[in-house]
Amino acid sequence: MSLVTVDEANAEFYAAFEAVDLDRMSAVWADGPYAESVSCVHPGWPLLRGRGEVLRSWALIMANTPFIQFVLTDVRTEMCGEHAVVTCSENILTADDDTDLGFSAGGSVVTTNMFVRADGQWRLWLHHGSPVLNRIGDEE
Amino acid sequence: MSLVTVDEANAEFYAAFEAVDLDRMSAVWADGPYAESVSCVHPGWPLLRGRGEVLRSWALIMANTPFIQFVLTDVRTEMCGEHAVVTCSENILTADDDTDLGFSAGGSVVTTNMFVRADGQWRLWLHHGSPVLNRIGDEE
């Protein structure tokens, strides 16, 4: 894996999740001086803070995710010096334990990913994913 | 209103919403070179990009919000040079048009607010709010 560019780091985050590989996921997230301020919001979840709590949530999620695949759309990266913000839509194909790999969900999540550059590598500092519900804004 | 500090700018964002004042809300959001990259995710909505689209969404929301009040908890501000990130939980008391001010919702939203400093003022550049559902992460 490479975290040399923001795009690579963002791709590695999703690749680690698709591979259901907690070690790779751990390597994506910021550490050292940033460990304490790492933040993560899974869709529908409250805010989690701190590298320990965030990685425990990934262990829990991965333990309940036999299969997940992402197609990212509307990806946009904004550079802010040693920080970068990626916004994108996650189009998700997944299965859960109950369905014996009958696919249970094809959801859509909108995401803000903030990265910080440390030691020449871009590491994930904040992940905020939220469910896109059925066009509640269009009702007028 | 003052946007001299990040905390003031964040407070003004919620004050503008509580006042249901679109002019104040417009003044909070970044403009000029940042207008095109402004981003906003309302809870359950897809990502909106660009100052025009974002402010139209606020006009729509405000037209359907006779009353809303926020109590912010777990507020945390991270400074990154000319950018700043505020994460917080919005505890919301609201009413909608159908209820004749019988309060219909006391919801919880977790939020990432990114600000950028321009001309000595902190302006909102990205707002990402997501609904906190009922502890879906705890089921194991």
Chai-1 contact restraints between the chains, C-beta under 6 A:
chainA,res_idxA,chainB,res_idxB,connection_type,confidence,min_distance_angstrom,max_distance_angstrom,comment,restraint_id
A,S37,B,E78,contact,1.0,0.0,6.0,A-B,restraint_1
A,S39,B,T87,contact,1.0,0.0,6.0,A-B,restraint_2
A,V41,B,V110,contact,1.0,0.0,6.0,A-B,restraint_3
A,G44,B,L133,contact,1.0,0.0,6.0,A-B,restraint_4
A,G44,B,I136,contact,1.0,0.0,6.0,A-B,restraint_5
A,W45,B,G137,contact,1.0,0.0,6.0,A-B,restraint_6
A,P46,B,V110,contact,1.0,0.0,6.0,A-B,restraint_7
A,P46,B,V132,contact,1.0,0.0,6.0,A-B,restraint_8
A,L47,B,T87,contact,1.0,0.0,6.0,A-B,restraint_9
A,L47,B,V110,contact,1.0,0.0,6.0,A-B,restraint_10
A,E78,B,S37,contact,1.0,0.0,6.0,A-B,restraint_11
A,C80,B,H83,contact,1.0,0.0,6.0,A-B,restraint_12
A,G81,B,G81,contact,1.0,0.0,6.0,A-B,restraint_13
A,H83,B,C80,contact,1.0,0.0,6.0,A-B,restraint_14
A,T87,B,S39,contact,1.0,0.0,6.0,A-B,restraint_15
A,T87,B,L47,contact,1.0,0.0,6.0,A-B,restraint_16
A,V110,B,V41,contact,1.0,0.0,6.0,A-B,restraint_17
A,V110,B,P46,contact,1.0,0.0,6.0,A-B,restraint_18
A,V110,B,L47,contact,1.0,0.0,6.0,A-B,restraint_19
A,T112,B,T112,contact,1.0,0.0,6.0,A-B,restraint_20
A,T112,B,H128,contact,1.0,0.0,6.0,A-B,restraint_21
A,H128,B,T112,contact,1.0,0.0,6.0,A-B,restraint_22
A,H128,B,H128,contact,1.0,0.0,6.0,A-B,restraint_23
A,S130,B,S130,contact,1.0,0.0,6.0,A-B,restraint_24
A,V132,B,P46,contact,1.0,0.0,6.0,A-B,restraint_25
A,L133,B,G44,contact,1.0,0.0,6.0,A-B,restraint_26
A,I136,B,G44,contact,1.0,0.0,6.0,A-B,restraint_27
A,G137,B,W45,contact,1.0,0.0,6.0,A-B,restraint_28
